[in-house]
């Protein structure tokens, strides 16, 4: 068994050609054609258990590999793996791997699930005192009649510090645009077997009872980056409102994580990165506002004008996402998470190393008190004050979702379910009120404020009912017992 640390980068075939033609590479590569068969049970029990099993054929050699997903997210893959040579394409499922221990008799149902066929080119690079294996893979994943192209670079650290991986990634990005990779080849294959996704919601964050607050923060940030990148990829190939919304949710979750964990990162809070996240969220905001208005507009001239503005806004979103600024931001965030100064600052060592569950209890109490205090007389406060309560409620919800894995006792899970349901109800009412408050500004910006149909979009008659519902939802939330 061995641990590995990789940084994965996605690129187009054109960028790959430009990269190979650059002066970054030290000479001719080693070239190998690889054919991998991935295995699982019909109900994907291996994948659900966090394991992958493949047999890879390169030349006459076959190697069986079992990988256990660890902190695989946001480009950085740190995990355990078990390898052994095999004589054919039938997996060897003995006690040398954790498969039978984890699956029991279900392991007998394991069979081929999908294939990955690639040409691999590899070099050894010396960078910033580190030795890095650079691999360029081109090919495809195949599941039945569906295929998914693969074009990616993997940087595996052999010796040296993780920062060297990012230094090399930036040198590559300067000659050939690359994006932070968040999918393993196994995941690409599994996605082929699933319905085509139009958007990707936040996945549960796996936090263990023995984690420190710093380890929990890193895992949460990586999860947010992963959600953003998966939806960004969908937005670059389509204009789905759900993908845009989930990309913005990922950015909000990420910004909330910085607020929630401020005691852990202390004076090492990366203000420039947070400002870049704010900028990016703002760039996606206009398109989202127009999506909301378009849902309300009835067919007719006003609907058509909003639809035209939406198309222009999505064109701007695509341009922003394709920019070097966004690509650099993702790399900067991943590097800061993996090796930033906050990880070694002595003045916050005690907070950084405290048990994640202890930190979670304190953080949840802090945000609950804030929502309770600021939400008093919710129906009588102004729009700006209600918007602040809405933002605090979001942070409380994200914190509750982030830390869910730390509260696994039966009573805790029951309370959490009730708490999240009540919090979601409050957010729905506050969100509807916020849409009412921002709609006039959006319509004014579009020059549509005087349109005869604009009044229907403001839904002014519902305001009183929404205010009453929001106040009631706030009371219901505060009545629920703490986790």
N, C-alpha and C positions, 0 to 999 in steps of 0.2 A: 504494500500500500504506500502511496506517495501523495503529497500535497503539491498542488501547482498553483501558480498565480498568472493569470492571463488578462490581457486587455484586448477586447474584440472591437474591430472597426468595420463598419459597412461602407461599401463604395460601389459605384456603377462600373460596368465593364469598360466604359471609356476612361474613367478615372484610373482603373487598374492598368490600362495600357499606358497612360501618362506616367504613372508611378514606376512601372518597369523601365520606361525610357529615361527616367531621371538619373541623376548622379548619386542618389542616396544608397544604392545597392553596391555591395563590395565586389561583385563578380558574378559568374554564372551560378544559377541556383541548382540545387538538387531537385529533380523532377520525379514525381511518382503519381501514377494513376491509382486512385483508391475507390474501392466499392465496399460500402458498409451496409449491412443488414441490421436493422433495429428490431428488437423483439419486445413483446408484451403479451399480456393476457387479453382476451376479447373485451373485457371491461376496463382495460388499462390500469390494472392493479399496481404494476411496477411504477408507472408514472405518478399515480396517486400517492405512492409510498416515498416519492422523492428519489427514485432510482432510474437509471437508464442502462440498457444492456445492448451491446452491439458486437458484431463480428466484422472486422475490417480486413479486406483482402487487398494486399499491395504486392504485386508480382506473385510469387508462389507462397508468400507468408500470409497466415491468417492469425490475427490477434483478437482475442475476446477481451472486452473492456466493460467493467461495471463502474458507473459513476454515481456517487451520492451527492445530490445538490446541497451545497452549503449556502454561502452568502453570494449566490450567483445573481447578480443584478447590476444594471448600469455599467455594463462593459467589463467590470472586474469579476472574474470567475475564480473563486477559491473553494476547492472541493476535494473530496477524497476519491481515489479510484483504485480499482483492482484489475490487473492485467495478467494474461496468461496466453501462451500460444495454443492454438487448437488445430486439429487436422482437417476439419470440414466446417460446414455452415450450421452445425447443430450445437447449441450452447451447452457448456459444461456447468451444471448447477450443483456444485458440491459445497462443503462447509468453508471453502476458501473465500467465499463472498457472502454478503449478508442477505442474499435473496431468499433462500429457504427459511432463514430465521424470521424474516419479516413477512413473507407471504404464506408460509406453511404449505398445505396441500395445493393451494392455488397456483403454486409455481409449476405444477404439472401441465397447466393449460397454456404455458408460454409458447408463442409462435411468432413468425415474421409479421411485422406491423407495417414497415415502410423501408425504403432504401435511399441511400445518399451516394451519388456518384460525383466525384470531383477529380480535377487535376490539381495536385499540390506542388507548389514551388516554395522552397525554403532556403533561408540564408541565416548565417550567424552574424549578428551586428554587435559591435562594441559602442556603447553609448553612456556617457557620463559615469565612467567607471564600472558600468554594469555589462554583463553579457546577456544578450537577448536573442532568442530564436524568433525570426520573423517568417511567418508562413502566409502565402497568398493562395487562397482556395477559390477555384472557379468550378461551377457545376450545377447540380440540381438535386432537390429532394423529390422523391416519387412515391406516391401512395395511390394505388389503383390507376385511374386515368388522370389524376390531378398531379401537377408538377409545380414546384416553386424554385425560381432561380437562386443560386448562391454565388455571391461574390463578396468575399470578406478577407480581412487581414487579421491574423492572430499574433499578438506579441506575447511571448512567454518568457518570463524572467527566470534566467538560469542562475545568475549571481548578481548581487547588487541591490539597490533600493527601488521600491515601486515608482518613485519619481522619475526614474530613467525611462520607464514605459511611456509616461506622458510626454517627456521631452522628445522621444522618438516619434510619438504620435503627432505632435505638432509639426515636426519636420516633414512628416509625410503629408499632413494636411496642407502644408504650404505649396506642395507641388501637385497634389491630387486631392480634391475634396473628399473627406471621410466623415462619417458620423459615428457616434458612440453606438456600438453594437450591444443588444440586450437579449438576443435569442441564440440559444445553442442550436446546432444542427438537428438535434433530437426534437427540440421544440418546433422547429420549422416543419418537420415531418408530422408531428402530432397535430399541428394546426391544419395540415392538409386533410386529415381525417375528420375534422370538425366542420360545422357550417361556416361559410365565409363570414368573417367578422366585419361589421361596419364601424365598431367602436370597441374599446377595451376599458372596462371598469377597473377600479382599484382592486388588486388582489389582497387577500389577507396577509398581514405582515407576520412572519414566523419569528416570534421572540421566545427564547427559552428562559426558564426560571433562574438559571445560573448566570444570565447575562448582566453585564454592567450597564449603567446608563449610557456610556459612550458607545458600547457595542450596539445597543438598541437604536441609538440615534443614527449610526452608520447604516444599519439595516433599513430603517425607515426612509432615509434620504435615497438610498439605492432603489427602494421600491417605488418612490415617487418619480425618480428619473426614468425608471423602466416604463411606468404607465405613460409618461409623457412621450417617450420615444416610440412606443408602439402606436399611439394615436397620431403622432406626427407623421409616421410612415403612411398611415391611412389617409391623412389629409393631403399628402403630396401626390397621391394617386386618385383622389376624389374629393368631393365637396360635401361630405356628410355632416349634418348639424350635430349628430351624436358624437362623432370623433372630435369635432372642435370643442364641444362642451367638456368631454372627458380630458382633453389636453389642458383646458383651463382648470379643471378640477385637480389634475396632477400638479399644476403650478401652485394652486392655492394650498394643497396639502403640503407641498414642499416649503412654501413660505410659512405655513403654520408650524411645521416641524422646527424651523429656526426659532420661532417665538416660544414654543413649548419648551425647547431645550436650551434656552438662553442661559440658565444657570450652569449648564454643563459646558458650554463653549465660552462663556464669560467674555472677557475682553477680546477674544479671538473671533468674535462674530464677524463673518466676511461681508462687511457692508457693501463693497462693490458688487459682489455676486448677488446679494439681495436686491440691489437697485437694478441689476440686469434682469432679474426675474420679474420685478415690478414692470419694467419696460416691456418685456415679452408678453406678460399677461395683458397689458394695456393694448398691445398691437393686435391681440386676438379678440379684444372686447367688443369692438364695433361690429364685427361680423356676428358675434353672439347676440348682441342687442337686436340686430336686424332679423336674425332667426326667430327671436321671440315675437317681434312685431308681425312677421310674416305669418306665423301660426294664427294670429288673431284676425288678420285682414281677410275680408271676404273677397271673392273674385271680382275684379274690376280694375279701374285705372289706378287706384291707390295701391292695390296689391301688386300690380305690374311695376309701378315705380319703386316700391320697396324691394321687389325681386331683382330689379336692375341694380339697385344700390348694393344689395347683398352680393351679387356676382362680382361687382367691383371690389367690395371688401374682401371677398375670398381670394381674389387675385393678389391683393396686398398681403394677405396672410401667407399665400404660397411664396411670394417674393421674400418675405421676412424669414420664413422657415428655411428657405434655400440659401440664406445669407451666411457668410463666414462668421458673422457675429454670433449667431445662434449655435453654429457648430462649435465654436470656441467656448461658448458658455457651458455647453454640456461637458466638454473635456475638463474645463476649470472646476466645475462642481464635483465631478467624479474624482479628480485629483485631490481637491481640498478634503473631501470626505475620507479618502484613503490615507492621506499622509499630511494633512494640514497641521499648523502649529498648535491647534487646540488639543491635539492628541498627546502632546508632551509638555504643555505649560504646567509648571509646578504649582502655581497658585490655585488651580482648580482641580488638582489631582483627586482630592477627596470627593468632590461632586461627580467627577468623571468616572470614578471607580465604585461609586455606591451601587447597590443592587438596583437593577432596572425596575423591579416591582416597587421598591420604596420610593424611587423617583416618580413613578407613575401615580402613586397614591397622592403625593404632594401636588403634582401638576394638575390632576383632575380636580382636586379640592379647590385649587387656586382659581381655575377657570369657571368652576361651578359657582363659586361665591361671586365672581364678577358678573356672570349672567344673571344671577339672582338679584344682585344689588341694582345693576343698571336697567334691568327689565321691569322694575316697579313702575306702575302707572304707564304701562306700555301704550295704552290707547290714547294717552293724553300728551305724550312726548312728540317732538317734531321729527321730520323725516331723517335728519342727520343723526339724531340720537338713536332712532330705531335702527339705522344702518350700522351704527357701532355695536348695538346689541346683536345684530345679525352676524357681524364679523366674529364677535366673541363666541356666539353659539356655534359657528362653523369650527372654530378652533377647539371648542369643547368636544364637538362630534368627532373631528379628526383624531383628537387625542384619545377618545374612547375607542375608536376603531384601531388606532395604532397599537394600543396597549391591551387589546382584547385577549391575546394569547397569554398574558400574564395573570389573568383571572379565570382560571379553569375549573374552580370548584363549582359544584352544581348550583348552589345558592347564588354565587357571584354571576354565573352565566344567566340565570333567570333575571336577576336585577338588571344586568347589562342589556338584555333584550328589551325589557320594559323601558329602560332609560333611553336607549337609542331610538325606540319608536316614538317616545314623547319628544325627544330632541328633533327628530325628523319632522314631526308635525309642526313644531314651532318654526323650524327653518322654512317649511313650505309657506306658511302664512307671511313670515317676514320677507321671503323672496318675492311673493306676489305683490306685497306692498312696495318693495323696492322697484319692481318692474313698473308699477304705476308712477312712482316718483321720477324714474329716469326716462319714461316714454316721451314726455313733452320735449326734453332736451334732444333726444334722438330725432324726433320729428322736426324740430326747429333746425337742426343741423342739416337735415335733408331738404329743407325748404317746403315741408309738407304740413306745417302747423296749421295753415288755413284751409287745408283740404277738407271738403265736406264730410269725408268719411273718417277723418282723424279722431273725431270725438269718440267713436266706437272703440278705438284702440286704447283709449285712456280708462275705459270701464269705470268712470267716476262713481256710478251708482253702487259699486261693490265696495267702496273704500270703508264705509262704516262697518259693514259685515266683516271685512278682513281684519279691521282693528280689533273688533270684539273677539274674533276667533284667535288672533295672535295673543291677546291678553289671557284668554282662557287656556291656550296651549302653554303659556309661560307658567301659569299656576299649576297645571298638571305636571310639568317637568319638575318644579321645585318640590312638589309633594312626594316625588319618588325617592326612595331611600338611596343613599350613596352606595357606590360599589363596595 
